[in-house]
Amino acid sequence: MRKIQWLQSEATEKILKEFGLEWQIEDIPLNQIDDELSSNNHARRQRLDDSVVTDYLAAMEQGEDFPCGVAVKQPGTGKYLVLGGNHTRKAAEEYDQRAMGFYIVESKDPMVLDLLPKVLNRKHGLRKGKEEAIQDAINAMAVHKLSPNEAADKFGVHVHTLHVNNRVTLALRRFKQLGVKAEALPRNAIVKLNTIPIDSVVEAAVRAAEKQKMTGPEVHALVDAVHEERASEKSQLKVVDAFETSLRGMGKLPLSKGTEQDRYWARYTRLLTTLDVLLRNKKSMRQLGCRDASDKARVIVLQKTLSQKLHALSNETD
């Protein structure tokens, strides 16, 4: 059985430097590794993936060499906790290797021991999915008080995504307290609904959005209309009820099922209803957000084109 060459990794060394860690590279006898702790380290929500171990073993049998793992010596026991490279370690055991190369680091910092395995898996190795990386970043912000920028950088996600996810989490928490759910709605719609300040109105709006399976643009139009209706809680509730009634009055229109003609008709009628809500209190282009003459000119051309098409539809003869 050939001896695997354990390679240095620029990617691993970059991550270790980001955590402020120094290291030594050594071959560690596999019997000196704490198998139970290492197999359940912080990098994963489940134990090791046997299919990945099988793939790595096949690569070893084909002559491939592998990068060094990352390990820390456990105080008192003399054994090592593997922070990165557990799938490689298991494959090496099956390939009858007696030792494996590791970057050996020293740290008792709970943040390092928690986050380093997750970051190593995110940046290389098993490579976590985006959603799991986002959740790890959010947890790091909550538990270890990382800033959004720090968490985004460590887990390779966009900082804007973390801000949006934080707002979604806060919105869903509020909705839960009000006894409504919005998990089926787009994330930007959830955040938009949470901008309604009055609890009874946001409760009604969320229920309507869920029941009518509103799209993001539909929710945005509804919430904007609610914000414009500043008179009273009662008047805002009427806005929600009117929009829901308009959508409900069209019957059960399939947005994703039925024939192609059914889907066209569903989208068309809902767009008209949404446009009606959007324009309910608007008297000028400026109120719609038009900022300059060039924008206004482009919109006027589009409006004329649409007007001609709508007129043709209205005069259609069966």
C-alpha positions as CSV (number, residue, x, y, z in Angstrom):
1,M,0.0,0.0,0.0
2,R,1.5,3.3,-1.0
3,K,2.0,6.1,1.5
4,I,-0.1,9.2,0.8
5,Q,1.7,12.5,0.5
6,W,0.1,15.1,2.7
7,L,0.2,18.5,0.9
8,Q,0.3,22.0,2.2
9,S,-2.7,24.1,1.4
10,E,-2.6,27.8,0.7
11,A,-6.4,28.0,1.3
12,T,-6.1,26.4,4.7
13,E,-3.2,28.6,5.7
14,K,-5.1,31.7,4.6
15,I,-8.0,30.7,6.9
16,L,-5.7,30.0,9.8
17,K,-4.1,33.4,9.4
18,E,-7.5,35.0,9.4
19,F,-8.2,33.4,12.8
20,G,-4.8,34.6,14.1
21,L,-3.4,31.1,14.5
22,E,0.1,29.8,14.1
23,W,0.8,26.2,13.2
24,Q,3.2,23.3,12.8
25,I,2.8,20.6,10.2
26,E,3.2,17.1,11.5
27,D,2.1,13.6,10.8
28,I,-0.2,12.4,13.6
29,P,-0.7,8.7,14.2
30,L,-4.4,8.0,13.6
31,N,-4.7,6.2,16.9
32,Q,-3.9,9.5,18.7
33,I,-7.0,11.2,17.3
34,D,-10.2,11.4,19.4
35,D,-12.5,9.8,17.0
36,E,-15.8,10.5,18.7
37,L,-15.2,14.2,19.3
38,S,-13.7,14.7,15.8
39,S,-16.5,13.0,14.0
40,N,-19.0,15.3,15.7
41,N,-17.1,18.5,15.6
42,H,-18.8,21.9,15.0
43,A,-18.5,21.7,11.3
44,R,-21.7,19.7,10.7
45,R,-25.2,19.2,12.0
46,Q,-24.9,15.4,11.2
47,R,-22.1,12.9,11.5
48,L,-19.7,12.2,8.6
49,D,-21.1,11.5,5.1
50,D,-20.1,7.9,4.2
51,S,-20.5,8.7,0.5
52,V,-17.8,11.4,0.7
53,V,-15.5,9.0,2.5
54,T,-16.1,6.4,-0.3
55,D,-15.2,9.0,-2.9
56,Y,-12.0,10.1,-1.1
57,L,-11.0,6.4,-0.7
58,A,-11.5,5.8,-4.4
59,A,-9.3,8.9,-5.2
60,M,-6.6,7.5,-2.9
61,E,-6.7,4.2,-4.6
62,Q,-6.2,6.0,-7.9
63,G,-3.0,7.6,-6.6
64,E,-4.2,11.0,-5.5
65,D,-2.5,12.9,-2.7
66,F,-4.5,15.0,-0.2
67,P,-4.0,18.3,1.7
68,C,-3.2,18.2,5.4
69,G,-6.1,18.5,7.8
70,V,-6.3,20.8,10.8
71,A,-6.1,19.6,14.4
72,V,-5.8,20.9,18.0
73,K,-4.3,18.9,20.9
74,Q,-6.8,18.2,23.6
75,P,-5.6,19.3,27.1
76,G,-5.2,16.5,29.5
77,T,-5.8,13.6,27.2
78,G,-2.9,13.9,24.8
79,K,-5.2,13.1,21.9
80,Y,-6.1,15.4,19.0
81,L,-9.4,17.0,18.0
82,V,-9.7,17.2,14.2
83,L,-11.1,20.6,13.1
84,G,-10.8,20.0,9.4
85,G,-10.2,16.9,7.3
86,N,-12.4,14.3,9.0
87,H,-13.6,12.7,5.8
88,T,-10.0,12.5,4.6
89,R,-9.0,11.0,7.9
90,K,-11.7,8.3,7.7
91,A,-10.7,7.5,4.1
92,A,-7.0,7.3,5.1
93,E,-7.9,4.8,7.9
94,E,-9.7,2.6,5.3
95,Y,-6.7,2.9,3.0
96,D,-4.5,1.4,5.8
97,Q,-2.6,4.6,6.5
98,R,-1.1,4.8,10.0
99,A,-0.8,8.5,10.1
100,M,-2.1,11.7,8.5
101,G,-0.6,15.1,7.9
102,F,-2.1,17.9,10.0
103,Y,-1.7,21.6,10.6
104,I,-1.5,21.5,14.4
105,V,-2.8,24.7,16.1
106,E,-3.1,25.7,19.7
107,S,-6.3,27.4,20.9
108,K,-8.7,27.2,23.8
109,D,-10.9,30.1,22.4
110,P,-14.5,28.8,22.2
111,M,-15.1,31.0,19.2
112,V,-12.2,29.5,17.3
113,L,-13.1,25.9,18.2
114,D,-16.7,26.6,17.1
115,L,-16.2,28.6,13.9
116,L,-12.9,27.3,12.4
117,P,-14.4,23.8,11.5
118,K,-17.4,25.5,9.8
119,V,-15.3,28.0,7.9
120,L,-12.9,25.2,6.7
121,N,-15.8,23.2,5.4
122,R,-17.4,26.3,3.8
123,K,-14.2,27.4,1.9
124,H,-13.0,24.0,0.9
125,G,-13.4,20.3,1.7
126,L,-17.0,19.2,1.8
127,R,-18.3,22.7,0.9
128,K,-21.5,23.5,2.6
129,G,-24.6,24.7,0.8
130,K,-25.4,28.4,0.7
131,E,-28.3,28.1,3.1
132,E,-26.3,26.3,5.7
133,A,-23.5,28.8,5.4
134,I,-25.9,31.7,5.9
135,Q,-27.3,30.0,9.0
136,D,-23.8,29.5,10.3
137,A,-23.0,33.1,9.7
138,I,-26.2,34.3,11.5
139,N,-25.4,32.0,14.4
140,A,-21.8,33.4,14.6
141,M,-23.3,36.9,14.8
142,A,-25.7,35.9,17.5
143,V,-23.4,33.7,19.6
144,H,-19.9,35.3,19.1
145,K,-21.0,38.8,18.3
146,L,-19.4,39.0,14.9
147,S,-20.3,41.9,12.8
148,P,-22.3,41.2,9.6
149,N,-19.1,42.1,7.6
150,E,-17.0,39.7,9.6
151,A,-19.5,36.8,9.4
152,A,-20.1,37.3,5.7
153,D,-16.3,37.3,5.0
154,K,-15.7,34.1,7.1
155,F,-18.5,32.1,5.5
156,G,-18.3,33.4,2.0
157,V,-21.7,34.9,1.8
158,H,-22.8,38.4,0.8
159,V,-23.3,40.8,3.7
160,H,-26.6,42.0,2.2
161,T,-27.9,38.5,2.5
162,L,-27.2,38.5,6.3
163,H,-29.0,41.8,6.7
164,V,-32.0,40.5,4.8
165,N,-32.0,37.2,6.8
166,N,-31.9,39.1,10.1
167,R,-34.9,41.2,9.0
168,V,-36.7,38.1,7.9
169,T,-36.0,36.4,11.2
170,L,-37.3,39.4,13.1
171,A,-40.4,39.6,10.9
172,L,-41.3,35.9,11.3
173,R,-40.9,36.2,15.1
174,R,-43.4,39.1,15.1
175,F,-45.8,37.2,12.8
176,K,-45.6,34.1,15.1
177,Q,-46.5,36.3,18.1
178,L,-49.5,37.5,16.1
179,G,-50.5,33.9,15.3
180,V,-49.9,34.1,11.5
181,K,-47.4,32.4,9.3
182,A,-45.6,33.7,6.1
183,E,-43.0,31.0,5.3
184,A,-44.5,30.5,1.8
185,L,-44.0,34.2,0.9
186,P,-40.8,35.5,-0.8
187,R,-38.3,36.9,1.7
188,N,-38.5,40.4,0.4
189,A,-42.3,40.3,0.8
190,I,-41.9,39.1,4.4
191,V,-39.6,42.0,5.2
192,K,-42.0,44.5,3.4
193,L,-45.0,43.2,5.4
194,N,-43.1,43.8,8.7
195,T,-42.9,47.5,7.9
196,I,-46.6,47.9,8.7
197,P,-46.5,49.3,12.2
198,I,-50.0,48.4,13.4
199,D,-50.2,44.7,14.6
200,S,-53.8,44.2,13.5
201,V,-53.1,45.5,10.0
202,V,-50.0,43.4,9.6
203,E,-51.8,40.4,10.8
204,A,-54.6,40.9,8.2
205,A,-52.1,41.6,5.5
206,V,-50.0,38.5,6.2
207,R,-53.2,36.4,6.2
208,A,-54.3,37.9,2.9
209,A,-50.9,37.4,1.3
210,E,-50.7,33.8,2.3
211,K,-54.3,33.0,1.4
212,Q,-54.1,34.6,-2.0
213,K,-50.6,33.4,-2.6
214,M,-49.4,36.9,-3.4
215,T,-46.2,37.5,-5.3
216,G,-43.5,39.9,-4.2
217,P,-44.7,42.8,-6.4
218,E,-48.3,42.2,-5.2
219,V,-47.3,42.4,-1.5
220,H,-45.2,45.5,-2.1
221,A,-48.2,47.2,-3.8
222,L,-50.4,46.2,-0.9
223,V,-48.1,47.5,1.8
224,D,-47.4,50.7,-0.1
225,A,-51.2,51.3,-0.3
226,V,-51.5,50.6,3.5
227,H,-48.7,53.1,4.2
228,E,-50.5,55.8,2.1
229,E,-53.7,55.3,4.1
230,R,-52.7,57.2,7.2
231,A,-56.2,58.1,8.4
232,S,-56.8,55.2,10.8
233,E,-56.3,51.6,11.6
234,K,-59.8,50.9,10.3
235,S,-59.0,52.6,6.9
236,Q,-55.8,50.5,6.6
237,L,-57.7,47.3,7.2
238,K,-60.1,48.3,4.5
239,V,-57.2,48.6,2.0
240,V,-56.1,45.1,2.8
241,D,-59.7,43.8,2.6
242,A,-60.3,45.5,-0.7
243,F,-57.2,44.1,-2.3
244,E,-57.9,40.6,-1.1
245,T,-61.5,40.9,-2.3
246,S,-60.3,41.9,-5.7
247,L,-58.0,39.0,-6.0
248,R,-60.6,36.6,-4.6
249,G,-63.2,37.9,-7.0
250,M,-61.3,36.5,-9.9
251,G,-61.9,33.0,-8.7
252,K,-59.2,30.4,-8.4
253,L,-56.8,31.4,-11.0
254,P,-53.9,29.1,-11.5
255,L,-50.5,30.8,-11.3
256,S,-48.4,27.7,-11.8
257,K,-50.9,25.1,-12.9
258,G,-53.5,24.7,-15.7
259,T,-53.0,25.4,-19.3
260,E,-50.6,28.1,-20.7
261,Q,-53.7,30.3,-21.4
262,D,-54.9,29.9,-17.8
263,R,-51.5,31.0,-16.5
264,Y,-51.4,34.0,-18.8
265,W,-54.9,35.1,-17.8
266,A,-54.1,34.7,-14.1
267,R,-50.9,36.8,-14.4
268,Y,-52.7,39.4,-16.5
269,T,-55.7,39.9,-14.2
270,R,-53.5,40.0,-11.0
271,L,-51.2,42.5,-12.6
272,L,-54.2,44.8,-13.4
273,T,-55.4,44.5,-9.8
274,T,-51.9,45.2,-8.5
275,L,-51.6,48.3,-10.8
276,D,-55.0,49.5,-9.6
277,V,-53.9,49.3,-5.9
278,L,-50.5,50.9,-6.8
279,L,-52.2,53.9,-8.5
280,R,-55.1,54.4,-6.0
281,N,-53.9,57.7,-4.5
282,K,-51.4,58.7,-7.2
283,K,-52.2,61.9,-9.2
284,S,-48.8,62.6,-10.9
285,M,-45.6,61.0,-12.2
286,R,-43.7,62.6,-9.3
287,Q,-45.8,60.8,-6.8
288,L,-44.9,57.6,-8.4
289,G,-41.2,58.4,-8.0
290,C,-40.4,59.9,-11.4
291,R,-37.3,62.1,-10.9
292,D,-36.5,63.6,-14.3
293,A,-37.9,64.5,-17.7
294,S,-36.1,61.6,-19.5
295,D,-37.6,59.0,-17.2
296,K,-41.0,60.6,-17.7
297,A,-40.6,60.6,-21.5
298,R,-39.7,56.9,-21.5
299,V,-42.7,56.0,-19.3
300,I,-45.1,58.0,-21.5
301,V,-44.0,56.1,-24.6
302,L,-44.5,52.8,-22.7
303,Q,-47.9,54.0,-21.4
304,K,-49.1,54.9,-25.0
305,T,-48.0,51.5,-26.2
306,L,-49.8,49.7,-23.4
307,S,-52.9,51.9,-23.9
308,Q,-53.1,50.8,-27.6
309,K,-52.7,47.1,-26.6
310,L,-55.3,47.4,-23.9
311,H,-57.7,49.2,-26.2
312,A,-57.3,46.4,-28.8
313,L,-58.0,43.8,-26.1
314,S,-61.1,45.8,-25.0
315,N,-62.5,45.9,-28.6
316,E,-61.9,42.3,-29.3
317,T,-64.8,40.5,-30.9
318,D,-65.6,36.9,-30.1
